[in-house]
Amino acid sequence: MALLLGLFTLITLAVHRRSELFLQNPALSPGVAPPVPAEPFAPAHGTDLQIHDPSILKVGEIYYSYSVGENIAIHQAPCLDGPWKRTMTVLDKESIIPKGDRQAPWAPMTIEVDGTFYCYYAVSFAGCRDSAIGVATSKSPGPGGWTDHGSIVQSGTGPGSANYPYNVSNAIDPCVFITDTGQGYLTWGSYWTGLWQVPLSKDLLSVATGEESDARHLAYEPRAIFPGRKKPTPLCGDPTGAHPVEGGFISYHAPYHYLWFSWGKCCKYDPDNLPAPGKEYQIRVGRSLSPRGPFVDRIGRDLVDGGGEVVYGSNRDVYAPGGEGVLTDDGKDILYYHYLNTTISYDFWEARLGYNPLEYIDGWPVAV
């Protein structure tokens, strides 16, 4: 009997795993509809860290997180599971960029290049594209010693905001990707016309000029997923409706570059009136052999045409994961994000840090 039970368990596990693989990669079974398991996404590795739009670095044996908060909050922990401890902030006062919520910059992303740490951040007001992306630098990942260099790009108002594509985009949610040759690329964008990218200068503190300054359109949702504001203004509210693509992040896993982004309604959830299932925040991706794109999904649809492979979405106690990034730790890629734990609250400030290791099946990432 024990042998039969053991055999039954192995068969059950094999069928479940095969169902997961077919769900993530229908091409594994041409002409056959993949089985649909009850839970299409793995549970989150949840943590105690309340956070929104996390950016995570590992320096030595310490993990550092940077997030939305007064002067850009810094937390650190001995491992991703925590315990996470707040260790002050990046900036010691409000941003020097004279617009938006200068006291609490949004969606920071921190990278390290040749011993210097660069924290890219955004200032704006919700629902408006009078925005800017700035950068601060330090020789240490922790608090203290950061220099605020001000804006790199602006949209809405300010120097350069009338130039294309800043005149049609929203300059928030920065991501900087550095190639093997040291070339940096700034990706940004939220709603309106989606995600854009420009090369940076060698010092990574400004946009490159001349022939290398060309902008690329990387991702866009052509459909109006939600209605626009009833009384939009030139800079606040898109009269065509909400085109929810934001939070771009580029990672590399040979031979592909992956453009991750958040899609759907991100915030201000009413638990008694939630968006239609599948229209809440979720994490999507496209891939390209070049960090400049074009990025396409599994069926070859360009992300600019509304493409995007869903990698992680609501499941079990997880609701509306997004604000994602990818950390390579000991040779393993880890997808991290913020999410709402439905057993706790749908409130914006109750979002937690979650993460899942990534596996790659036929060149496509799967959160496990």
N, C-alpha and C positions, 0 to 999 in steps of 0.2 A: 504493500500500500504506500509506504514512504517513497519507494522508487517511482510509482505512478504519479504521486503528488508532485515530486520533484520534476518529473518529465513534463507534467501539465504546466507547472510554473515557468519552466524554460520556454515552452511553446508560447505561453501567454506573453512573456516579456519580448520574445522575438517578434510576435505579431504586432505588439504595441510599438516597438522600435521601427519596424518596417512601415507602419502607418505614419509615424512621424516623418520618416524620410520621404515618403511619397507626398505628404502634405507640403514639405518644404521644396520638393523637386519633382513635380508631376512628370517631367520628362523621363524619369526612371522607369515609367511604365507606359510607353507610347500607346495611345488609343484606349487606355483604361482610366476611368475616373478614379482619383486617389481616395482611399478611405479617409473619413474625417473623424478624428478622435474628439472626445468630449472637450478636451482642453488643447487648443492648437499651439499654445505657447507654454514654455516651461515656467514654473514659479520663479519669482524674483528671489535673489539673495538679498534680503532686506537688512537694513542697518538702523542704528539709533540716530543717525544724522539727519536733522531737519534741514532741507536744502532745496534750492530751486536753481535750475540751469548750472549744474556742477561742472567744474573743470578740475581734473585730477592729475597730479604728477607724483612719481615716486623718485625720491632723491635719497640715495643710500638705502637705508632700511625704513625710511619714514615716508608715509603717504601724506600729501598736502592737497587740500581741496580749496577752491576759490569759487565764490558764489555771490548771487544777488544779496545785497545787504548794505548797511551804512558803510561807506568808504571801501566796499568790497571785502567781505568776510573771508578770513583764512582759518581753516581747521586743520588739525593733523592727527594722525593715528599710526599705531604700529602695524596695522593691517587693514584691508578694506572693510572687514567686519567691525572695526573699531576696537576699543572705544574711541570716539572722535572728541577732540577737545578744541574749543575755540582759542586761537592765539592772537587775537586782535585783527588788524586789517592791512590791506595793501596801501591805501592812501591814508595819510594822517589828517586830511581835511577834504572838503568837497573837491570834485574835479575842477580843473582850470578851464574846461570847455564851458563857455557861457550859454548853455541851453539845457533844456530837459531837467531830469531829476539828478542834479549834480551831486547831491548828498548820498544817493544810493544807486550807483551805476549798475547797469544790467549785464547779465550774460557774459561774465569775464571768461577769457581763455588764456591760460598761462603755458608758455613753452620755455625750454632752456636751449640756448645756442652758444657754444663755446664759452661756457661759464657765466653767461649773462641770462637772467630770467626776464622775459617779456610778458607783461600782463595786458592783454588787449581787452577793452571794455566798451560799453555803449552808454550813451545818455539819451533819454527821450521821455515822452509821456505816452501812456497806453493809448493805442488807437490812432496815433499821429505819426507822421513820418518826418517831422522836424527834428532830426536825429543826428548823431555823430558817433564815430568810433575813435577812441583815443588809445594811448598806450603808456604804460609806466614800466620802468626797468629797475633792476636791482641785481646785486651780486649774490643775493641770498634768497631762497624761496620763502622764508618766513617774514614776519612783520619787521618794519624798520628798514630804512635805507632805500626806499623806493623813490624814484624821481618820475614825476608826472610830466610827460612830454606834450600833452594836449592832443588835438585831433589829427587824424590821418585822412579821413574822408568825412564829408557831411552831406546830408540830404535835406531838402526843404528850404533851409536858409543857411547862410554862411559861405565862406570862400569855397568855390568849386561846386557848390550845390546846384548850379544851373547847368553844369556840364553833364552830358550823357555818360553813364547811365544813372548818375546820382539824382538826376531830375525826374526819374521814373521809379526809383527804388526807395527802400527804407534802410538807412544805414545803422542797423543794429545786428546783434548776434554774430560777432566776429569769429572767424576761424582762420588761423595762419598755418599753412603747411609748408615745410621746408624740404626741398629735394636733396638728393645726394650731392648735387653740385653747390648747394648753399643758396639756391634761388628760393625766395619766399613768395608765397601767393596768399593774398587776403581774400577770403570768401565772406560775404555778408548777405543780409536780406531777410525780410519778414513781411508776409502778405504782399499786397500790391502786385509787383511783377516777379516776386520770388527771389531766387538766389543768383548772385553775381560774383565775379572774381576778377581781380586785377593783380599784376605783379607788383612786388614791393622793391624798393631800393635796397642796396647792399646792407645798409645799416638797420633795415627792417622797421624804420621809424617814419617812412613816407612812401607814397606811391611812386613807382618808377616812371620816368619821363621818356619821351622820344618813342622810338619804334617798339620798345618793350612795354608800353603803357596800355596796350589794347585790353579792353574788357571782354569778358566772356559771360554769356547768359547760361547758367547751369541747370536751373530747375524752376518750374512754374506750374501752378494749377490753373488751367484755363477756365475751368468751371467755377461759378460762384457757389461755393458750398453752403454759405450762410448769407442771409440778406445784409445789405450795407446799412449804414446809419441812415435814419430818416431825414436828418438834416446835415449832410456832410459839408465840410468846409474844404478849401483848396488843399489843406495839409492834414486834415483829420477825417478819417472815414473814406472808404473807397465807394463812390456812387455805383459802381458795377457790382458790388457785393464783396464778400470776404473770400479771398483766395489763399487758404491756410497752408502755406509752405514757409518754414522758417527753421532756424537753429541748425544751419549747415555745419558739417564736420567731415574732413577728409582724412582717411586712413589708408595705409598701404599694406597689402599682403600679396606677395609676389604671385602672379605678374600684374595684379590689378590694383588700381587706385579705386577706393570706394567713397562715394559721396553719400553720407548719411544726412537725413533731415527729419524734422518733426512735422507731422501733417495732422490737421484737424483742430478742433476747439481745445484750447490749452487750459483755460482758467474760468474762475467764477462759476463753478458748477452748483446748481440747485439740485440736491439729491431727489427732490420731488418732481423735477422737470429736466432730466438729463437729456443731452443730445441723442439723436437716434443712434442705436448701436453701430459702431464702426465709424462714426463721425467725431468721436472724441479723439484726443491726442493719441498718436501711434508713431512708431519709428519705422521709417522706410529707407531704402538704399538703392543706389544704382552703381554701376562700375564702368571703368574705362582703363585703357592702357596708359593714358596720359592724365596727369593731375589737372589738365586744362579741359578735359572732356573731349567729345560729348559723352555724357554718362547715360547708360541705358539700363532698363530692367531686364528680367529674365526672358521676356518675350521680345526684346529688342526695341522697346518703346523708349524714346528719348525722354529724359526727365523734364525737359522744357515743354513737352507735349502732354504732360500730366502723368508720365510714367513713374514707377517706384515700386520696388519689391518690399512688401510688409515683412519686417523681421521680428518686431515685437509689439504686442498690443495688450489690451486689457484681458485679464484672466484671473480666475479665482479671487484672491483678495487684492489683486493689482488693478488699478484703474488709471487710464490715461498716462502711460509712460512717455517721456519725451525729454528734451533738453539734453540730448545724449552726447557721448564721446566714446572713444576707444583708447584704452590703455594697454600697451604691450608690456607684460610683466613676466620676466623669466621665460621669454620666448612665446608666451601665450597671450593671445588677444582677448581682452575683456571689454564687453559692452557695459557702460554705466549710464545712469539716467536718474531723473527724479520720477517719482510716481506717488499716487495716493493710495493708501491702505484703506480699503473700504470698511474694515472693522474699526478704524479710528475716526476718519473724517474726510470730507471732500473739500475742506477749506484749503485755500491756496498755500498758506503758511504751514500747513501740516504735511506738505510733501516730504518724502523721505528719499535718501539715496538708496538705489538698488543697483544690482549688477548681475551679469550672467557671462560665463565664459563663452567664447565663440568657437564653433567648428565650421569648417568650410566643406560644403558638398557641391561638387561640380563647379567650384569657384564662387559659390554663393554662401555668405555667412548665415549661420543658424545659431540662435541663442539657446544654450543648453543648461 
